[in-house]
Amino acid sequence: MTENKPPQYKPLRVMNCEEILTVIPHRYPFLMVDKVEIVEENKYCVATKCVSANELYFHGHFPTRPILPGVLMLEGMAQAAAAMMLSIPQNKGHFAYVAGINNAKFRRLVVPGDVLKSHVEILRFKGRICKLRGMAYVGDELAAEADFIGSLD
């Protein structure tokens, strides 16, 4: 993944919101992905979050200037990876957890009306532990990035 612009991709399959709800336990107001496009099975995905002014967290973050909290951008990346991993048959019925976050950087404010696209790549997956890299964009602008350690139970 490049930092300057999001990579171009063609998805192998698309998980809509209903399918996402069948594989991860998150629900409103904590579901941070609207769609997950699987680009390479169990390796690379792109999740879409349409940021709406109706989200509950904007009532307190911040009432006069709503911005998407950075930790929720990271959560969206983690949920995208979890949806991708848990949608394959051998992982059905498991839960995915964030075990660590490193090198998190926030580069741009994300506000209501933005469409946030999280590109998540599994760098290594051994046993039940995986290392991931996530980058979130609004258009061609990098909004956030981080390295993750994930765990399946």
C-alpha positions, 0 to 999 in steps of 0.5 A: 500500500502506498501512502500518497494515494490509495491503490486501485483495486477490483474486488473479488467479492463484496460484503454488504451490511447484512452479511457483515452483521452475520460475521462480526458481533458489532452493532449500531452505534459501534459498527464502523463499516458499511461495506467490505470489498474483498480484494484478495481472499483473507489477505486484502480488503477495502471497507467503506464507512459513510460518515453521517452527522447522525452518528451518536458520537458527534453529540460529544466529539465535538458539538460545534465542530463534529470530527470522527474520533481517531480511535473509531477510524482504527476500530473501523480498520480492525472491523474490516479485517475481522469481517474479511477473516471471519467470512471464510468457512474455517473461521466461522463462529470465531471472534476477532480481537485487537491485541495491539496497535502500533505506529498509529498516525492521524493525518486528516480530520474526518467529518460528516459527509466524508466517505472513509475508505479503509485499506487493510492488508494481512501481512502475516497470519500464523495460527490464531495471530495476525499482523495487519497494516491499515490505511484510511483515506478520504478521496486521495487523502490519507486520514489515518494509518496503523499497524495492528496485531489481531487474534482469533479465538 
